[in-house]
Amino acid sequence: MIKIKIKKISDNAKIPKNMTPHSAGYDLYSANSKDIFLKAGEVKLISTGIAISLPTGYEAQIRPRSGLAVNNQIGILNSPGTVDADYRGEVKVILFNFGEDDFCLKPQMRIAQMVISKHEIVDFQVCEDLSETERGNGGFGHTKHI
């Protein structure tokens, strides 16, 4: 278990919470004090009212909530969003209304999930050749013909 410092920067902020003991994602809540209307096809940057301090080698991935997606066609435009270990600003979520109906975002509503992930620090090494594989440079749907 890692410890992550979190700061409430809004009176309406809620601490992220996992809803079951084995949930990978911690629900993020909107920090709005009044209803926010997200019109069909509209994008809005939504405040969570929190800032976090991640250890080096970790990131926070901001992902859509499946219930909002399937029931209301609400998703995250840059999914998954990334919060880097050196970022200290407010965690915000870019919500997009993919549906045909307007959506009402209630105060302190669960709007996204945050998954904390370890990642490697990489030292890229420039070279002239890469190792050969059976796949080679095949990509973008090439396996449907195999």
Residue pairs with C-beta under 8 A, 6 or more apart in sequence:
2 55
2 58
2 116
4 52
4 53
4 54
4 55
4 116
5 52
5 53
6 15
6 16
6 50
6 51
6 52
6 53
7 50
7 51
7 52
7 53
8 15
8 49
8 50
9 49
9 50
9 51
9 90
10 31
10 47
10 49
10 50
11 33
11 49
12 31
12 32
12 33
12 49
12 107
12 108
13 29
13 31
13 48
13 49
13 50
14 29
14 31
14 49
14 108
15 50
16 26
16 27
16 28
16 29
16 50
16 114
17 26
17 27
18 24
18 25
18 26
18 27
19 27
24 115
25 63
25 113
25 114
25 115
26 113
26 114
26 115
26 116
27 65
27 110
27 112
27 113
27 114
28 48
28 50
28 62
28 91
28 93
28 110
28 111
28 112
28 113
28 114
29 48
29 49
29 108
29 109
29 110
29 111
30 36
30 46
30 47
30 48
30 93
30 105
30 106
30 107
30 108
30 109
30 111
31 47
31 48
31 49
31 50
31 108
32 46
32 47
32 105
32 107
32 108
33 107
34 107
35 104
35 105
35 106
35 107
36 44
36 46
36 104
36 105
37 102
37 103
37 104
37 105
38 44
38 74
38 95
38 97
38 102
38 103
38 104
38 105
39 97
39 102
40 97
40 99
40 100
40 101
40 102
41 97
42 96
42 97
43 77
43 94
43 95
43 96
43 97
44 94
44 95
45 92
45 93
45 94
45 95
46 92
46 93
46 94
46 95
46 105
46 111
47 90
47 92
48 90
48 91
48 92
48 93
48 111
49 90
50 90
50 91
51 88
51 89
51 90
51 91
52 60
52 83
52 91
53 88
54 60
54 83
54 84
54 85
54 116
55 85
56 85
56 121
57 85
57 118
57 119
57 120
57 121
58 85
58 116
58 117
58 118
58 119
59 82
59 83
59 84
59 85
59 116
59 117
59 119
60 82
60 83
60 91
60 114
60 115
60 116
60 117
61 80
61 81
61 82
61 83
61 114
61 115
61 116
61 117
62 76
62 79
62 80
62 81
62 82
62 83
62 91
62 93
62 112
62 113
62 114
63 76
63 79
63 80
63 112
63 113
63 114
63 115
64 74
64 75
64 76
64 79
64 112
64 113
65 110
65 111
65 112
65 113
68 74
68 75
68 110
68 111
69 75
72 99
72 101
72 103
73 97
73 98
73 99
73 100
73 101
73 103
74 95
74 96
74 97
74 98
74 99
74 103
74 111
75 95
75 96
75 98
76 93
76 94
76 95
76 96
76 112
77 94
77 95
77 96
78 94
80 115
81 93
81 94
83 91
83 114
91 114
93 111
93 112
95 105
95 111
95 112
97 103
105 111
135 142
